[in-house]
Amino acid sequence: MARRPSWRAIGRHRTYTVEEAATALGVHRGTIRRWLKVDGLEAIDGRRPTLIHGSDLIAFLKARKPAKRTLQPHEGFCFSCRQPRRPAFGAVEVEVSASGRLSYLALCDTCTTTMHKKLGKGLLPALEARCTVTIRQADARIG
């Protein structure tokens, strides 16, 4: 999977040509031109060389970034599906460490891959309301 260009490489008060923007972001010149022509990135004017204001480029890149979604207490993130998923059969295993930290273990409802998540103690009642929870004590550490 390709890396997303980071807006942090762009100066807000600077203008960029297509080549300079491509170099700063680590993408091909054709990508910048496609953003200008098709995807709605605004140029300063229609003259040559095409100049792009840094603040417009930053706003464009931030708008393209997908919004983060926080997981519900009963959901886990499946790395195989690359999506937040519910546990298979509504069954979750919670392991309590010696420090009192909770670890969530469940199978993905779609692909049955193991999902892991760290939980705070306060989220256990919300988890128990939505799933069948099995609590087990973690093994003691050697030392």
Residue pairs with C-beta under 8 A, 6 or more apart in sequence:
3 26
4 64
4 65
5 25
5 26
5 27
5 61
6 25
6 61
7 57
7 58
7 61
7 62
9 24
9 25
9 26
10 16
10 21
10 24
10 25
10 54
10 57
10 58
10 61
11 54
12 54
12 55
12 58
13 54
13 55
14 54
15 44
15 51
15 52
15 53
15 54
16 24
16 51
16 52
16 53
16 54
16 57
17 49
17 50
17 51
17 52
18 29
18 32
18 33
18 36
18 49
18 50
18 52
19 29
21 32
21 52
21 57
22 28
22 29
22 31
22 32
25 32
25 61
32 41
32 52
35 41
35 60
36 42
36 43
36 50
36 52
39 60
39 64
40 60
41 52
41 56
41 57
41 60
42 52
42 53
42 56
42 60
43 50
43 51
43 52
44 51
44 52
44 53
45 51
69 84
71 77
71 84
71 117
72 84
72 130
73 119
73 123
73 126
73 127
73 130
74 86
74 87
74 92
74 126
74 127
74 130
74 131
75 84
75 85
75 86
76 84
76 85
76 87
76 104
76 106
76 108
76 115
76 116
76 117
77 83
77 84
77 85
77 115
77 117
78 84
78 85
78 108
78 110
78 111
78 113
78 115
79 113
79 115
80 108
80 111
80 113
81 108
81 110
81 111
81 113
85 108
85 109
85 110
85 115
86 109
87 106
87 107
87 108
87 109
87 115
87 131
88 106
88 107
88 108
88 109
88 112
89 107
89 132
90 130
90 131
90 132
91 106
91 107
91 131
91 132
91 134
92 104
92 105
92 106
92 127
92 131
92 132
92 133
92 134
93 104
93 105
93 106
93 133
93 134
93 136
94 102
94 103
94 104
94 105
94 119
94 124
94 127
94 133
94 134
94 135
94 136
95 102
95 103
95 105
95 135
95 136
95 137
95 138
96 102
96 135
96 136
96 137
96 138
97 103
97 138
98 138
98 140
98 141
100 121
101 118
102 118
102 119
102 120
102 121
102 123
102 124
103 116
103 117
103 118
103 119
103 138
104 115
104 116
104 117
104 118
104 119
104 127
105 114
105 115
105 116
106 114
106 115
106 131
107 113
107 114
107 115
108 114
108 115
119 127
124 133
127 133
